[in-house]
Amino acid sequence: MIPVKEADDLTKFMAVADANKIIAYLSASYMAAQDSASRAEFKRLADELRRVSGQKT
């Protein structure tokens, strides 16, 4: 996980369109996951992508 203070430095490090493409795959995996730990990890990864692309989490 990227510490919050460093995440601010990474804002707009990734294009929004690219982040959203990856988030779509994570969303499908989230929906297919059967346990809460997996779902939490997919959500965390999507939030990190949103953060580095400058989107709201």
C-alpha positions in Angstrom: 0.0 0.0 0.0 1.3 3.5 -0.8 1.5 5.7 2.2 -0.9 8.6 2.0 1.8 11.3 2.0 3.6 9.7 -1.0 0.3 9.1 -2.7 -0.2 12.8 -3.0 3.0 13.0 -4.9 1.7 10.3 -7.3 -1.5 12.0 -8.1 -2.0 12.0 -11.9 0.8 9.5 -12.3 -1.5 7.4 -14.3 -4.1 8.4 -16.9 -7.7 8.3 -15.8 -8.7 6.2 -18.8 -6.0 3.6 -18.1 -6.9 3.4 -14.4 -10.5 2.9 -15.3 -9.7 0.1 -17.7 -7.9 -1.8 -14.9 -10.6 -1.0 -12.4 -13.1 -2.6 -14.7 -11.2 -5.9 -14.4 -10.9 -5.5 -10.7 -14.6 -4.9 -10.4 -15.4 -8.1 -12.3 -13.0 -10.0 -9.9 -14.7 -8.3 -6.9 -18.1 -9.5 -8.1 -16.8 -13.0 -8.6 -15.0 -13.2 -5.2 -16.7 -15.4 -2.6 -14.8 -14.2 0.5 -14.6 -10.8 2.1 -10.8 -10.8 2.3 -10.6 -11.0 -1.5 -13.3 -8.4 -2.0 -11.4 -6.0 0.4 -8.2 -6.5 -1.5 -9.9 -5.8 -4.9 -11.5 -2.6 -3.4 -8.1 -1.5 -2.0 -6.4 -2.0 -5.4 -9.1 0.0 -7.2 -8.8 2.8 -4.6 -5.1 2.9 -5.1 -5.6 3.2 -8.9 -8.1 6.0 -8.3 -5.7 7.8 -6.0 -2.7 7.7 -8.4 -4.9 8.8 -11.4 -6.3 11.8 -9.4 -9.8 10.4 -9.0 -11.9 10.5 -5.9 -11.8 7.4 -3.7 
